[in-house]
């Protein structure tokens, strides 16, 4: 079964690579192409990809690993530390203005801890 997931992942990545190539030819970012492809092949889209049950989970895990690898290749630890220090005030403002009201609303609505945290 995991072999099927990797074949599906390869097919999707191949399709995204083709879209990236088209985007490169017209000299724009491939991200809008990826978004349109997701809309076309997602739930309620023009065509539905019949992917295995574990596809999204495996693809998400691989995507996170590749994202972290890319960050590690692009930035030094000093640059990441500096970005963390300079971004801390914005994170504190985000917690104060977004997370706190969400938690309060979740508690008032009687949500469980997981739902409150997500809110």
PDB file as gemmi writes it, atoms N, CA and C in Angstrom:
CRYST1    1.000    1.000    1.000  90.00  90.00  90.00 P 1                      
ATOM      1  N   UNK A   1       0.825  -1.195   0.000  1.00  0.00           N  
ATOM      2  CA  UNK A   1       0.000   0.000   0.000  1.00  0.00           C  
ATOM      3  C   UNK A   1       0.865   1.253   0.000  1.00  0.00           C  
ATOM      4  N   UNK A   2       1.974   1.289   0.738  1.00  0.00           N  
ATOM      5  CA  UNK A   2       2.810   2.491   0.762  1.00  0.00           C  
ATOM      6  C   UNK A   2       3.461   2.731  -0.596  1.00  0.00           C  
ATOM      7  N   UNK A   3       3.685   1.668  -1.355  1.00  0.00           N  
ATOM      8  CA  UNK A   3       4.225   1.858  -2.695  1.00  0.00           C  
ATOM      9  C   UNK A   3       3.271   2.646  -3.575  1.00  0.00           C  
ATOM     10  N   UNK A   4       1.979   2.403  -3.406  1.00  0.00           N  
ATOM     11  CA  UNK A   4       0.965   3.121  -4.166  1.00  0.00           C  
ATOM     12  C   UNK A   4       0.988   4.608  -3.806  1.00  0.00           C  
ATOM     13  N   UNK A   5       1.150   4.912  -2.525  1.00  0.00           N  
ATOM     14  CA  UNK A   5       1.200   6.307  -2.079  1.00  0.00           C  
ATOM     15  C   UNK A   5       2.375   7.024  -2.738  1.00  0.00           C  
ATOM     16  N   UNK A   6       3.514   6.372  -2.806  1.00  0.00           N  
ATOM     17  CA  UNK A   6       4.686   7.006  -3.411  1.00  0.00           C  
ATOM     18  C   UNK A   6       4.524   7.176  -4.924  1.00  0.00           C  
ATOM     19  N   UNK A   7       3.854   6.255  -5.580  1.00  0.00           N  
ATOM     20  CA  UNK A   7       3.568   6.429  -7.009  1.00  0.00           C  
ATOM     21  C   UNK A   7       2.629   7.612  -7.226  1.00  0.00           C  
ATOM     22  N   UNK A   8       1.610   7.708  -6.394  1.00  0.00           N  
ATOM     23  CA  UNK A   8       0.684   8.838  -6.495  1.00  0.00           C  
ATOM     24  C   UNK A   8       1.400  10.156  -6.223  1.00  0.00           C  
ATOM     25  N   UNK A   9       2.235  10.157  -5.200  1.00  0.00           N  
ATOM     26  CA  UNK A   9       2.991  11.364  -4.872  1.00  0.00           C  
ATOM     27  C   UNK A   9       3.900  11.759  -6.027  1.00  0.00           C  
ATOM     28  N   UNK A  10       4.552  10.782  -6.636  1.00  0.00           N  
ATOM     29  CA  UNK A  10       5.396  11.063  -7.791  1.00  0.00           C  
ATOM     30  C   UNK A  10       4.610  11.647  -8.948  1.00  0.00           C  
ATOM     31  N   UNK A  11       3.413  11.134  -9.181  1.00  0.00           N  
ATOM     32  CA  UNK A  11       2.579  11.653 -10.271  1.00  0.00           C  
ATOM     33  C   UNK A  11       2.143  13.082  -9.993  1.00  0.00           C  
ATOM     34  N   UNK A  12       1.772  13.364  -8.752  1.00  0.00           N  
ATOM     35  CA  UNK A  12       1.352  14.723  -8.395  1.00  0.00           C  
ATOM     36  C   UNK A  12       2.528  15.689  -8.501  1.00  0.00           C  
ATOM     37  N   UNK A  13       3.687  15.288  -8.000  1.00  0.00           N  
ATOM     38  CA  UNK A  13       4.875  16.146  -8.077  1.00  0.00           C  
ATOM     39  C   UNK A  13       5.276  16.375  -9.532  1.00  0.00           C  
ATOM     40  N   UNK A  14       5.147  15.346 -10.353  1.00  0.00           N  
ATOM     41  CA  UNK A  14       5.442  15.499 -11.783  1.00  0.00           C  
ATOM     42  C   UNK A  14       4.508  16.531 -12.412  1.00  0.00           C  
ATOM     43  N   UNK A  15       3.222  16.442 -12.088  1.00  0.00           N  
ATOM     44  CA  UNK A  15       2.264  17.423 -12.599  1.00  0.00           C  
ATOM     45  C   UNK A  15       2.590  18.832 -12.124  1.00  0.00           C  
ATOM     46  N   UNK A  16       2.977  18.963 -10.867  1.00  0.00           N  
ATOM     47  CA  UNK A  16       3.354  20.282 -10.346  1.00  0.00           C  
ATOM     48  C   UNK A  16       4.625  20.794 -11.017  1.00  0.00           C  
ATOM     49  N   UNK A  17       5.545  19.893 -11.330  1.00  0.00           N  
ATOM     50  CA  UNK A  17       6.761  20.301 -12.031  1.00  0.00           C  
ATOM     51  C   UNK A  17       6.437  20.817 -13.427  1.00  0.00           C  
ATOM     52  N   UNK A  18       5.479  20.175 -14.080  1.00  0.00           N  
ATOM     53  CA  UNK A  18       5.053  20.665 -15.400  1.00  0.00           C  
ATOM     54  C   UNK A  18       4.434  22.061 -15.283  1.00  0.00           C  
ATOM     55  N   UNK A  19       3.617  22.260 -14.247  1.00  0.00           N  
ATOM     56  CA  UNK A  19       3.032  23.585 -14.026  1.00  0.00           C  
ATOM     57  C   UNK A  19       4.109  24.621 -13.728  1.00  0.00           C  
ATOM     58  N   UNK A  20       5.117  24.231 -12.963  1.00  0.00           N  
ATOM     59  CA  UNK A  20       6.216  25.148 -12.656  1.00  0.00           C  
ATOM     60  C   UNK A  20       6.973  25.513 -13.924  1.00  0.00           C  
ATOM     61  N   UNK A  21       7.115  24.558 -14.807  1.00  0.00           N  
ATOM     62  CA  UNK A  21       7.800  24.820 -16.081  1.00  0.00           C  
ATOM     63  C   UNK A  21       7.007  25.826 -16.931  1.00  0.00           C  
ATOM     64  N   UNK A  22       5.682  25.655 -16.971  1.00  0.00           N  
ATOM     65  CA  UNK A  22       4.829  26.597 -17.701  1.00  0.00           C  
ATOM     66  C   UNK A  22       4.934  27.984 -17.077  1.00  0.00           C  
ATOM     67  N   UNK A  23       4.886  28.036 -15.744  1.00  0.00           N  
ATOM     68  CA  UNK A  23       4.989  29.323 -15.050  1.00  0.00           C  
ATOM     69  C   UNK A  23       6.327  29.993 -15.338  1.00  0.00           C  
ATOM     70  N   UNK A  24       7.385  29.193 -15.410  1.00  0.00           N  
ATOM     71  CA  UNK A  24       8.703  29.745 -15.710  1.00  0.00           C  
ATOM     72  C   UNK A  24       8.740  30.313 -17.125  1.00  0.00           C  
ATOM     73  N   UNK A  25       8.083  29.651 -18.045  1.00  0.00           N  
ATOM     74  CA  UNK A  25       8.056  30.130 -19.437  1.00  0.00           C  
ATOM     75  C   UNK A  25       7.346  31.476 -19.557  1.00  0.00           C  
ATOM     76  N   UNK A  26       6.278  31.670 -18.775  1.00  0.00           N  
ATOM     77  CA  UNK A  26       5.556  32.941 -18.836  1.00  0.00           C  
ATOM     78  C   UNK A  26       6.058  33.931 -17.782  1.00  0.00           C  
ATOM     79  N   UNK A  27       7.118  33.541 -17.094  1.00  0.00           N  
ATOM     80  CA  UNK A  27       7.831  34.386 -16.133  1.00  0.00           C  
ATOM     81  C   UNK A  27       6.948  34.895 -14.993  1.00  0.00           C  
ATOM     82  N   UNK A  28       6.198  33.969 -14.397  1.00  0.00           N  
ATOM     83  CA  UNK A  28       5.419  34.276 -13.194  1.00  0.00           C  
ATOM     84  C   UNK A  28       5.701  33.192 -12.147  1.00  0.00           C  
ATOM     85  N   UNK A  29       5.275  33.452 -10.929  1.00  0.00           N  
ATOM     86  CA  UNK A  29       5.434  32.480  -9.853  1.00  0.00           C  
ATOM     87  C   UNK A  29       4.555  31.259 -10.117  1.00  0.00           C  
ATOM     88  N   UNK A  30       5.034  30.069  -9.784  1.00  0.00           N  
ATOM     89  CA  UNK A  30       4.207  28.873 -10.000  1.00  0.00           C  
ATOM     90  C   UNK A  30       3.088  28.720  -8.964  1.00  0.00           C  
ATOM     91  N   UNK A  31       3.117  29.485  -7.890  1.00  0.00           N  
ATOM     92  CA  UNK A  31       2.151  29.309  -6.815  1.00  0.00           C  
ATOM     93  C   UNK A  31       0.705  29.482  -7.285  1.00  0.00           C  
ATOM     94  N   UNK A  32       0.367  30.507  -8.085  1.00  0.00           N  
ATOM     95  CA  UNK A  32      -1.020  30.571  -8.568  1.00  0.00           C  
ATOM     96  C   UNK A  32      -1.418  29.349  -9.397  1.00  0.00           C  
ATOM     97  N   UNK A  33      -0.498  28.797 -10.153  1.00  0.00           N  
ATOM     98  CA  UNK A  33      -0.771  27.589 -10.924  1.00  0.00           C  
ATOM     99  C   UNK A  33      -1.080  26.418  -9.994  1.00  0.00           C  
ATOM    100  N   UNK A  34      -0.305  26.305  -8.899  1.00  0.00           N  
ATOM    101  CA  UNK A  34      -0.534  25.240  -7.925  1.00  0.00           C  
ATOM    102  C   UNK A  34      -1.910  25.400  -7.271  1.00  0.00           C  
ATOM    103  N   UNK A  35      -2.270  26.640  -6.941  1.00  0.00           N  
ATOM    104  CA  UNK A  35      -3.572  26.880  -6.316  1.00  0.00           C  
ATOM    105  C   UNK A  35      -4.722  26.527  -7.256  1.00  0.00           C  
ATOM    106  N   UNK A  36      -4.606  26.914  -8.520  1.00  0.00           N  
ATOM    107  CA  UNK A  36      -5.646  26.589  -9.492  1.00  0.00           C  
ATOM    108  C   UNK A  36      -5.733  25.075  -9.692  1.00  0.00           C  
ATOM    109  N   UNK A  37      -4.588  24.405  -9.725  1.00  0.00           N  
ATOM    110  CA  UNK A  37      -4.595  22.945  -9.859  1.00  0.00           C  
ATOM    111  C   UNK A  37      -5.286  22.305  -8.658  1.00  0.00           C  
ATOM    112  N   UNK A  38      -5.013  22.824  -7.461  1.00  0.00           N  
ATOM    113  CA  UNK A  38      -5.678  22.304  -6.275  1.00  0.00           C  
ATOM    114  C   UNK A  38      -7.178  22.498  -6.327  1.00  0.00           C  
ATOM    115  N   UNK A  39      -7.618  23.650  -6.835  1.00  0.00           N  
ATOM    116  CA  UNK A  39      -9.052  23.902  -6.971  1.00  0.00           C  
ATOM    117  C   UNK A  39      -9.680  23.001  -8.032  1.00  0.00           C  
ATOM    118  N   UNK A  40      -8.958  22.775  -9.113  1.00  0.00           N  
ATOM    119  CA  UNK A  40      -9.496  21.948 -10.199  1.00  0.00           C  
ATOM    120  C   UNK A  40      -9.600  20.474  -9.807  1.00  0.00           C  
ATOM    121  N   UNK A  41      -8.643  19.992  -9.023  1.00  0.00           N  
ATOM    122  CA  UNK A  41      -8.613  18.570  -8.704  1.00  0.00           C  
ATOM    123  C   UNK A  41      -9.040  18.257  -7.278  1.00  0.00           C  
ATOM    124  N   UNK A  42      -9.397  19.263  -6.504  1.00  0.00           N  
ATOM    125  CA  UNK A  42      -9.840  19.041  -5.133  1.00  0.00           C  
ATOM    126  C   UNK A  42     -11.318  18.705  -5.064  1.00  0.00           C  
ATOM    127  N   UNK A  43     -11.823  18.672  -3.846  1.00  0.00           N  
ATOM    128  CA  UNK A  43     -13.251  18.397  -3.626  1.00  0.00           C  
ATOM    129  C   UNK A  43     -14.091  19.437  -4.351  1.00  0.00           C  
ATOM    130  N   UNK A  44     -15.030  18.999  -5.150  1.00  0.00           N  
ATOM    131  CA  UNK A  44     -15.901  19.901  -5.879  1.00  0.00           C  
ATOM    132  C   UNK A  44     -15.271  20.520  -7.103  1.00  0.00           C  
ATOM    133  N   UNK A  45     -14.085  20.076  -7.479  1.00  0.00           N  
ATOM    134  CA  UNK A  45     -13.408  20.626  -8.641  1.00  0.00           C  
ATOM    135  C   UNK A  45     -13.890  19.992  -9.931  1.00  0.00           C  
ATOM    136  N   UNK A  46     -13.227  20.345 -11.012  1.00  0.00           N  
ATOM    137  CA  UNK A  46     -13.584  19.839 -12.340  1.00  0.00           C  
ATOM    138  C   UNK A  46     -13.378  18.329 -12.415  1.00  0.00           C  
ATOM    139  N   UNK A  47     -12.269  17.847 -11.903  1.00  0.00           N  
ATOM    140  CA  UNK A  47     -11.966  16.417 -11.887  1.00  0.00           C  
ATOM    141  C   UNK A  47     -11.473  16.060 -10.489  1.00  0.00           C  
ATOM    142  N   UNK A  48     -11.778  14.865 -10.054  1.00  0.00           N  
ATOM    143  CA  UNK A  48     -11.372  14.433  -8.720  1.00  0.00           C  
ATOM    144  C   UNK A  48     -10.242  13.420  -8.841  1.00  0.00           C  
ATOM    145  N   UNK A  49      -9.145  13.678  -8.130  1.00  0.00           N  
ATOM    146  CA  UNK A  49      -8.050  12.715  -8.103  1.00  0.00           C  
ATOM    147  C   UNK A  49      -8.435  11.584  -7.154  1.00  0.00           C  
ATOM    148  N   UNK A  50      -8.404  10.378  -7.636  1.00  0.00           N  
ATOM    149  CA  UNK A  50      -8.738   9.217  -6.811  1.00  0.00           C  
ATOM    150  C   UNK A  50      -7.463   8.714  -6.157  1.00  0.00           C  
ATOM    151  N   UNK A  51      -7.122   9.340  -5.036  1.00  0.00           N  
ATOM    152  CA  UNK A  51      -5.878   9.017  -4.339  1.00  0.00           C  
ATOM    153  C   UNK A  51      -6.156   8.072  -3.184  1.00  0.00           C  
ATOM    154  N   UNK A  52      -5.119   7.339  -2.780  1.00  0.00           N  
ATOM    155  CA  UNK A  52      -5.289   6.400  -1.683  1.00  0.00           C  
ATOM    156  C   UNK A  52      -5.562   7.132  -0.374  1.00  0.00           C  
ATOM    157  N   UNK A  53      -6.006   6.391   0.607  1.00  0.00           N  
ATOM    158  CA  UNK A  53      -6.427   6.948   1.886  1.00  0.00           C  
ATOM    159  C   UNK A  53      -5.279   7.638   2.619  1.00  0.00           C  
ATOM    160  N   UNK A  54      -4.082   7.125   2.520  1.00  0.00           N  
ATOM    161  CA  UNK A  54      -2.934   7.663   3.264  1.00  0.00           C  
ATOM    162  C   UNK A  54      -2.182   8.749   2.513  1.00  0.00           C  
ATOM    163  N   UNK A  55      -2.624   9.106   1.323  1.00  0.00           N  
ATOM    164  CA  UNK A  55      -1.857  10.029   0.483  1.00  0.00           C  
ATOM    165  C   UNK A  55      -1.613  11.363   1.163  1.00  0.00           C  
ATOM    166  N   UNK A  56      -2.647  11.993   1.672  1.00  0.00           N  
ATOM    167  CA  UNK A  56      -2.503  13.338   2.246  1.00  0.00           C  
ATOM    168  C   UNK A  56      -1.574  13.302   3.449  1.00  0.00           C  
ATOM    169  N   UNK A  57      -1.713  12.287   4.294  1.00  0.00           N  
ATOM    170  CA  UNK A  57      -0.861  12.191   5.479  1.00  0.00           C  
ATOM    171  C   UNK A  57       0.613  12.035   5.109  1.00  0.00           C  
ATOM    172  N   UNK A  58       0.905  11.119   4.200  1.00  0.00           N  
ATOM    173  CA  UNK A  58       2.291  10.885   3.788  1.00  0.00           C  
ATOM    174  C   UNK A  58       2.849  12.099   3.055  1.00  0.00           C  
ATOM    175  N   UNK A  59       2.064  12.692   2.155  1.00  0.00           N  
ATOM    176  CA  UNK A  59       2.526  13.864   1.404  1.00  0.00           C  
ATOM    177  C   UNK A  59       2.788  15.037   2.340  1.00  0.00           C  
ATOM    178  N   UNK A  60       1.938  15.216   3.355  1.00  0.00           N  
ATOM    179  CA  UNK A  60       2.135  16.307   4.306  1.00  0.00           C  
ATOM    180  C   UNK A  60       3.414  16.110   5.113  1.00  0.00           C  
ATOM    181  N   UNK A  61       3.673  14.889   5.544  1.00  0.00           N  
ATOM    182  CA  UNK A  61       4.894  14.618   6.309  1.00  0.00           C  
ATOM    183  C   UNK A  61       6.137  14.861   5.459  1.00  0.00           C  
ATOM    184  N   UNK A  62       6.111  14.406   4.218  1.00  0.00           N  
ATOM    185  CA  UNK A  62       7.241  14.633   3.323  1.00  0.00           C  
ATOM    186  C   UNK A  62       7.399  16.124   3.049  1.00  0.00           C  
ATOM    187  N   UNK A  63       6.298  16.833   2.867  1.00  0.00           N  
ATOM    188  CA  UNK A  63       6.351  18.279   2.626  1.00  0.00           C  
ATOM    189  C   UNK A  63       6.972  19.038   3.780  1.00  0.00           C  
ATOM    190  N   UNK A  64       6.629  18.664   5.011  1.00  0.00           N  
ATOM    191  CA  UNK A  64       7.214  19.328   6.182  1.00  0.00           C  
ATOM    192  C   UNK A  64       8.717  19.078   6.239  1.00  0.00           C  
ATOM    193  N   UNK A  65       9.117  17.850   5.990  1.00  0.00           N  
ATOM    194  CA  UNK A  65      10.559  17.532   6.011  1.00  0.00           C  
ATOM    195  C   UNK A  65      11.296  18.328   4.936  1.00  0.00           C  
ATOM    196  N   UNK A  66      10.731  18.405   3.736  1.00  0.00           N  
ATOM    197  CA  UNK A  66      11.379  19.161   2.662  1.00  0.00           C  
ATOM    198  C   UNK A  66      11.417  20.654   2.964  1.00  0.00           C  
ATOM    199  N   UNK A  67      10.361  21.188   3.581  1.00  0.00           N  
ATOM    200  CA  UNK A  67      10.350  22.591   3.968  1.00  0.00           C  
ATOM    201  C   UNK A  67      11.436  22.888   4.989  1.00  0.00           C  
ATOM    202  N   UNK A  68      11.557  22.026   5.998  1.00  0.00           N  
ATOM    203  CA  UNK A  68      12.599  22.226   7.010  1.00  0.00           C  
ATOM    204  C   UNK A  68      13.993  22.088   6.404  1.00  0.00           C  
ATOM    205  N   UNK A  69      14.158  21.140   5.497  1.00  0.00           N  
ATOM    206  CA  UNK A  69      15.442  20.987   4.813  1.00  0.00           C  
ATOM    207  C   UNK A  69      15.778  22.245   4.021  1.00  0.00           C  
ATOM    208  N   UNK A  70      14.789  22.769   3.304  1.00  0.00           N  
ATOM    209  CA  UNK A  70      15.005  23.981   2.505  1.00  0.00           C  
ATOM    210  C   UNK A  70      15.384  25.157   3.394  1.00  0.00           C  
ATOM    211  N   UNK A  71      14.699  25.307   4.530  1.00  0.00           N  
ATOM    212  CA  UNK A  71      15.044  26.383   5.462  1.00  0.00           C  
ATOM    213  C   UNK A  71      16.465  26.217   5.978  1.00  0.00           C  
ATOM    214  N   UNK A  72      16.840  24.980   6.281  1.00  0.00           N  
ATOM    215  CA  UNK A  72      18.190  24.718   6.769  1.00  0.00           C  
ATOM    216  C   UNK A  72      19.253  24.998   5.726  1.00  0.00           C  
ATOM    217  N   UNK A  73      18.929  24.758   4.469  1.00  0.00           N  
ATOM    218  CA  UNK A  73      19.886  25.018   3.397  1.00  0.00           C  
ATOM    219  C   UNK A  73      20.004  26.500   3.080  1.00  0.00           C  
ATOM    220  N   UNK A  74      18.901  27.234   3.263  1.00  0.00           N  
ATOM    221  CA  UNK A  74      18.881  28.629   2.856  1.00  0.00           C  
ATOM    222  C   UNK A  74      19.402  29.584   3.922  1.00  0.00           C  
ATOM    223  N   UNK A  75      19.173  29.264   5.187  1.00  0.00           N  
ATOM    224  CA  UNK A  75      19.524  30.176   6.267  1.00  0.00           C  
ATOM    225  C   UNK A  75      20.516  29.538   7.223  1.00  0.00           C  
ATOM    226  N   UNK A  76      21.364  30.382   7.813  1.00  0.00           N  
ATOM    227  CA  UNK A  76      22.263  29.907   8.859  1.00  0.00           C  
ATOM    228  C   UNK A  76      21.517  29.931  10.184  1.00  0.00           C  
ATOM    229  N   UNK A  77      22.062  29.262  11.182  1.00  0.00           N  
ATOM    230  CA  UNK A  77      21.419  29.266  12.489  1.00  0.00           C  
ATOM    231  C   UNK A  77      21.393  30.676  13.077  1.00  0.00           C  
ATOM    232  N   UNK A  78      22.401  31.473  12.786  1.00  0.00           N  
ATOM    233  CA  UNK A  78      22.419  32.861  13.277  1.00  0.00           C  
ATOM    234  C   UNK A  78      21.291  33.672  12.650  1.00  0.00           C  
ATOM    235  N   UNK A  79      21.061  33.471  11.341  1.00  0.00           N  
ATOM    236  CA  UNK A  79      19.972  34.195  10.671  1.00  0.00           C  
ATOM    237  C   UNK A  79      18.607  33.780  11.213  1.00  0.00           C  
ATOM    238  N   UNK A  80      18.428  32.474  11.453  1.00  0.00           N  
ATOM    239  CA  UNK A  80      17.155  32.005  11.998  1.00  0.00           C  
ATOM    240  C   UNK A  80      16.941  32.524  13.418  1.00  0.00           C  
ATOM    241  N   UNK A  81      18.018  32.548  14.224  1.00  0.00           N  
ATOM    242  CA  UNK A  81      17.926  33.091  15.585  1.00  0.00           C  
ATOM    243  C   UNK A  81      17.580  34.568  15.573  1.00  0.00           C  
ATOM    244  N   UNK A  82      18.197  35.306  14.663  1.00  0.00           N  
ATOM    245  CA  UNK A  82      17.895  36.742  14.542  1.00  0.00           C  
ATOM    246  C   UNK A  82      16.440  36.961  14.138  1.00  0.00           C  
ATOM    247  N   UNK A  83      15.953  36.166  13.190  1.00  0.00           N  
ATOM    248  CA  UNK A  83      14.561  36.290  12.755  1.00  0.00           C  
ATOM    249  C   UNK A  83      13.606  35.950  13.896  1.00  0.00           C  
ATOM    250  N   UNK A  84      13.972  34.971  14.706  1.00  0.00           N  
ATOM    251  CA  UNK A  84      13.143  34.610  15.853  1.00  0.00           C  
ATOM    252  C   UNK A  84      13.091  35.754  16.864  1.00  0.00           C  
ATOM    253  N   UNK A  85      14.232  36.352  17.134  1.00  0.00           N  
ATOM    254  CA  UNK A  85      14.275  37.471  18.090  1.00  0.00           C  
ATOM    255  C   UNK A  85      13.520  38.686  17.569  1.00  0.00           C  
ATOM    256  N   UNK A  86      13.663  39.001  16.292  1.00  0.00           N  
ATOM    257  CA  UNK A  86      12.970  40.181  15.761  1.00  0.00           C  
ATOM    258  C   UNK A  86      11.480  39.920  15.561  1.00  0.00           C  
ATOM    259  N   UNK A  87      11.087  38.665  15.404  1.00  0.00           N  
ATOM    260  CA  UNK A  87       9.682  38.336  15.225  1.00  0.00           C  
ATOM    261  C   UNK A  87       8.931  38.102  16.520  1.00  0.00           C  
ATOM    262  N   UNK A  88       9.649  38.026  17.642  1.00  0.00           N  
ATOM    263  CA  UNK A  88       9.012  37.754  18.938  1.00  0.00           C  
ATOM    264  C   UNK A  88       7.971  38.808  19.321  1.00  0.00           C  
ATOM    265  N   UNK A  89       8.233  40.109  19.144  1.00  0.00           N  
ATOM    266  CA  UNK A  89       7.186  41.083  19.492  1.00  0.00           C  
ATOM    267  C   UNK A  89       5.906  40.899  18.664  1.00  0.00           C  
ATOM    268  N   UNK A  90       6.053  40.606  17.392  1.00  0.00           N  
ATOM    269  CA  UNK A  90       4.874  40.374  16.556  1.00  0.00           C  
ATOM    270  C   UNK A  90       4.128  39.125  17.022  1.00  0.00           C  
ATOM    271  N   UNK A  91       4.867  38.109  17.445  1.00  0.00           N  
ATOM    272  CA  UNK A  91       4.235  36.897  17.973  1.00  0.00           C  
ATOM    273  C   UNK A  91       3.469  37.182  19.255  1.00  0.00           C  
ATOM    274  N   UNK A  92       4.026  38.019  20.107  1.00  0.00           N  
ATOM    275  CA  UNK A  92       3.340  38.384  21.351  1.00  0.00           C  
ATOM    276  C   UNK A  92       2.056  39.155  21.056  1.00  0.00           C  
ATOM    277  N   UNK A  93       2.118  40.068  20.096  1.00  0.00           N  
ATOM    278  CA  UNK A  93       0.914  40.816  19.707  1.00  0.00           C  
ATOM    279  C   UNK A  93      -0.126  39.867  19.124  1.00  0.00           C  
ATOM    280  N   UNK A  94       0.310  38.899  18.319  1.00  0.00           N  
ATOM    281  CA  UNK A  94      -0.600  37.926  17.736  1.00  0.00           C  
ATOM    282  C   UNK A  94      -1.295  37.117  18.823  1.00  0.00           C  
ATOM    283  N   UNK A  95      -0.537  36.666  19.816  1.00  0.00           N  
ATOM    284  CA  UNK A  95      -1.142  35.908  20.914  1.00  0.00           C  
ATOM    285  C   UNK A  95      -2.143  36.768  21.669  1.00  0.00           C  
ATOM    286  N   UNK A  96      -1.774  38.014  21.956  1.00  0.00           N  
ATOM    287  CA  UNK A  96      -2.656  38.891  22.729  1.00  0.00           C  
ATOM    288  C   UNK A  96      -3.932  39.229  21.970  1.00  0.00           C  
ATOM    289  N   UNK A  97      -3.805  39.521  20.672  1.00  0.00           N  
ATOM    290  CA  UNK A  97      -4.963  40.006  19.922  1.00  0.00           C  
ATOM    291  C   UNK A  97      -5.757  38.917  19.210  1.00  0.00           C  
ATOM    292  N   UNK A  98      -5.149  37.761  18.970  1.00  0.00           N  
ATOM    293  CA  UNK A  98      -5.852  36.700  18.245  1.00  0.00           C  
ATOM    294  C   UNK A  98      -6.114  35.462  19.091  1.00  0.00           C  
ATOM    295  N   UNK A  99      -5.098  34.941  19.727  1.00  0.00           N  
ATOM    296  CA  UNK A  99      -5.255  33.683  20.460  1.00  0.00           C  
ATOM    297  C   UNK A  99      -6.087  33.862  21.723  1.00  0.00           C  
ATOM    298  N   UNK A 100      -5.836  34.921  22.470  1.00  0.00           N  
ATOM    299  CA  UNK A 100      -6.555  35.115  23.736  1.00  0.00           C  
ATOM    300  C   UNK A 100      -8.062  35.229  23.527  1.00  0.00           C  
ATOM    301  N   UNK A 101      -8.548  36.070  22.609  1.00  0.00           N  
ATOM    302  CA  UNK A 101     -10.000  36.111  22.396  1.00  0.00           C  
ATOM    303  C   UNK A 101     -10.569  34.778  21.903  1.00  0.00           C  
ATOM    304  N   UNK A 102      -9.798  34.046  21.110  1.00  0.00           N  
ATOM    305  CA  UNK A 102     -10.262  32.746  20.631  1.00  0.00           C  
ATOM    306  C   UNK A 102     -10.425  31.755  21.768  1.00  0.00           C  
ATOM    307  N   UNK A 103      -9.470  31.737  22.681  1.00  0.00           N  
ATOM    308  CA  UNK A 103      -9.554  30.838  23.836  1.00  0.00           C  
ATOM    309  C   UNK A 103     -10.727  31.236  24.723  1.00  0.00           C  
ATOM    310  N   UNK A 104     -10.887  32.523  24.951  1.00  0.00           N  
ATOM    311  CA  UNK A 104     -12.012  32.988  25.778  1.00  0.00           C  
ATOM    312  C   UNK A 104     -13.346  32.596  25.135  1.00  0.00           C  
ATOM    313  N   UNK A 105     -13.468  32.800  23.833  1.00  0.00           N  
ATOM    314  CA  UNK A 105     -14.700  32.426  23.130  1.00  0.00           C  
ATOM    315  C   UNK A 105     -14.933  30.921  23.217  1.00  0.00           C  
ATOM    316  N   UNK A 106     -13.876  30.133  23.056  1.00  0.00           N  
ATOM    317  CA  UNK A 106     -14.017  28.685  23.150  1.00  0.00           C  
ATOM    318  C   UNK A 106     -14.484  28.239  24.516  1.00  0.00           C  
ATOM    319  N   UNK A 107     -13.940  28.847  25.553  1.00  0.00           N  
ATOM    320  CA  UNK A 107     -14.353  28.507  26.913  1.00  0.00           C  
ATOM    321  C   UNK A 107     -15.802  28.914  27.169  1.00  0.00           C  
ATOM    322  N   UNK A 108     -16.172  30.109  26.701  1.00  0.00           N  
ATOM    323  CA  UNK A 108     -17.548  30.571  26.885  1.00  0.00           C  
ATOM    324  C   UNK A 108     -18.557  29.711  26.127  1.00  0.00           C  
ATOM    325  N   UNK A 109     -18.146  29.184  24.981  1.00  0.00           N  
ATOM    326  CA  UNK A 109     -19.031  28.334  24.183  1.00  0.00           C  
ATOM    327  C   UNK A 109     -19.038  26.879  24.657  1.00  0.00           C  
ATOM    328  N   UNK A 110     -18.196  26.569  25.623  1.00  0.00           N  
ATOM    329  CA  UNK A 110     -18.173  25.225  26.193  1.00  0.00           C  
ATOM    330  C   UNK A 110     -17.434  24.201  25.359  1.00  0.00           C  
ATOM    331  N   UNK A 111     -16.516  24.645  24.499  1.00  0.00           N  
ATOM    332  CA  UNK A 111     -15.733  23.714  23.695  1.00  0.00           C  
ATOM    333  C   UNK A 111     -14.754  22.945  24.582  1.00  0.00           C  
ATOM    334  N   UNK A 112     -14.356  21.760  24.125  1.00  0.00           N  
ATOM    335  CA  UNK A 112     -13.317  21.031  24.846  1.00  0.00           C  
ATOM    336  C   UNK A 112     -11.966  21.695  24.591  1.00  0.00           C  
ATOM    337  N   UNK A 113     -10.921  21.215  25.263  1.00  0.00           N  
ATOM    338  CA  UNK A 113      -9.604  21.868  25.207  1.00  0.00           C  
ATOM    339  C   UNK A 113      -9.042  21.907  23.787  1.00  0.00           C  
ATOM    340  N   UNK A 114      -9.201  20.811  23.053  1.00  0.00           N  
ATOM    341  CA  UNK A 114      -8.646  20.743  21.693  1.00  0.00           C  
ATOM    342  C   UNK A 114      -9.343  21.754  20.781  1.00  0.00           C  
ATOM    343  N   UNK A 115     -10.668  21.807  20.824  1.00  0.00           N  
ATOM    344  CA  UNK A 115     -11.416  22.733  19.984  1.00  0.00           C  
ATOM    345  C   UNK A 115     -11.122  24.183  20.373  1.00  0.00           C  
ATOM    346  N   UNK A 116     -10.979  24.430  21.685  1.00  0.00           N  
ATOM    347  CA  UNK A 116     -10.668  25.779  22.156  1.00  0.00           C  
ATOM    348  C   UNK A 116      -9.309  26.218  21.649  1.00  0.00           C  
ATOM    349  N   UNK A 117      -8.326  25.316  21.708  1.00  0.00           N  
ATOM    350  CA  UNK A 117      -6.988  25.629  21.214  1.00  0.00           C  
ATOM    351  C   UNK A 117      -7.017  25.919  19.721  1.00  0.00           C  
ATOM    352  N   UNK A 118      -7.769  25.152  18.971  1.00  0.00           N  
ATOM    353  CA  UNK A 118      -7.864  25.380  17.533  1.00  0.00           C  
ATOM    354  C   UNK A 118      -8.576  26.673  17.200  1.00  0.00           C  
ATOM    355  N   UNK A 119      -9.541  27.070  18.030  1.00  0.00           N  
ATOM    356  CA  UNK A 119     -10.257  28.312  17.788  1.00  0.00           C  
ATOM    357  C   UNK A 119      -9.337  29.488  18.021  1.00  0.00           C  
TER     358      UNK A 119                                                      
END                                                                             
